Amino acid sequence: MDKLLIEGGFQLNGSVTASGAKNSALPILASSILLKDKLTLSNIPHLNDITTMLEILSSMGAYMTFNENMDIEVDTSLINNLKARYELVKTMRASILVLGPLLARFHEAEVALPGGCAIGSRPVNLHLDCMRKLGANIDTSNGYIKASAKGGLIGANIEFSQVTVTGTENAIMAASLAKGQTKITNAAKEPEVTDLIKCLNKMGAKIQGEDTDKLIIDGVKELSPTNYSVMPDRIEIATYLTATAMTGGEITVKAVNPNTIDKVLQKLELAGAKISKNDDSICLKMKKLPSAVNISTAPYPSFPTDMQAQFIAMNSIAEGQSEVIENVFENRFMHVQELVRMGGKIKLKGNSALIDGNLNGLTSAPVMATDLRASASLVLAGLVAKGITKVDRIYHIDRGYERIEEKLKLLGAKIDRISE
Ligand code: UD1
């Protein structure tokens, strides 16, 4: 199994290019099911989660090819199997994103129920409720969601009781081909939702209200082939910036959309980083130890839960005390025990972590990744810890960070992937 070996104590300097956003590429790939033709996508990152989505699509009968620019062409004209198997769904909860598009185009779908997950129970009740609102019959038995809508989905008013990102995306995709109008309130406003809306509108969907929590979707009969470039990955970008705020140094992240990570940039500035933004790049300079910053996670545009673990790592070596409150997921502190094994002074109380910055720094240890962002926080801790940190179970990190060790090496980190 692959592991990362990281020798801590080296500053990060130089420039790195952001990859395409995983959380945008996944729903956009799922949206190809809505088409009876080809969707051509660029800036799709090479990640295990993307491979899983491509495997699900091809298991249904879709064809994938790469054109001369290495763009992926997804041809879904011959889809004939409407089932997403448990073997694939269990490795990635976002597989649920095929439910809405399958129901919308074929009026039928069978998708394995995603199981539990390291960061909480993560139910799919909101996804199922909105499909029911759109007229689907849903039966969950034998570990599968079996959904059908004889005669097709029908537009409806959907009010989410809780903000859900993939739930909103499923509703948008389903409503795009439903008969009549759908109004969604309390929709997620994450930039990845907006990216999906832009792609769908380019295919001929009629979706209004992007960037807001109220969406109006007028269903259309069919969508048309198009090409689309996926937005940059704001969580990957923010992770490299936070890494540099911890190690010190000066980096430029290129090919970014700086406006999607304002909250994270504000917190990095509070921690002492000097940040400058251009149209498509961000430069961060850090000449001191970071100062501790409090954060409280919530849906966009608030501080993203996907950056919470990395900020706990930063606060572990910062000057001062801090409190990190997790409001989105119930059990997203699995990284804390591993950071404590590296010398972090962190206490958990309910949904908050109280951190006493350890100015003596962290020390290396063999540590285990438990989920995607938790693994990123352990890598960041390894970059500043004394000695060599070995991070195990890095398949979690390969789900969401493209060539992380190569990108960090480019910036001057001492990091290697080994197989043991
Ligand atoms: C997406 C992101 C993930 C991010 C999360 C929150 C993708 C592929 N993943 O996950 O990186 O951490 O948003 O920004 O885009 N909930 C329910 N019932 C449901 C659905 C959700 O109770 O049917 C709860 C969840 O348990 C959680 C909260 O709602 O407590 C928000 O989850 P949600 O926004 O749905 O997360 P994902 O879309 O799975």
Residues whose N, C-alpha, C, O or C-beta is under 5 A from the ligand:
A	BS01	UD1	N23 A94 R122 P123 V124 N125 L126 H127 Q162 V163 T164 V165 T166 G167 T305 D306 V328 F329
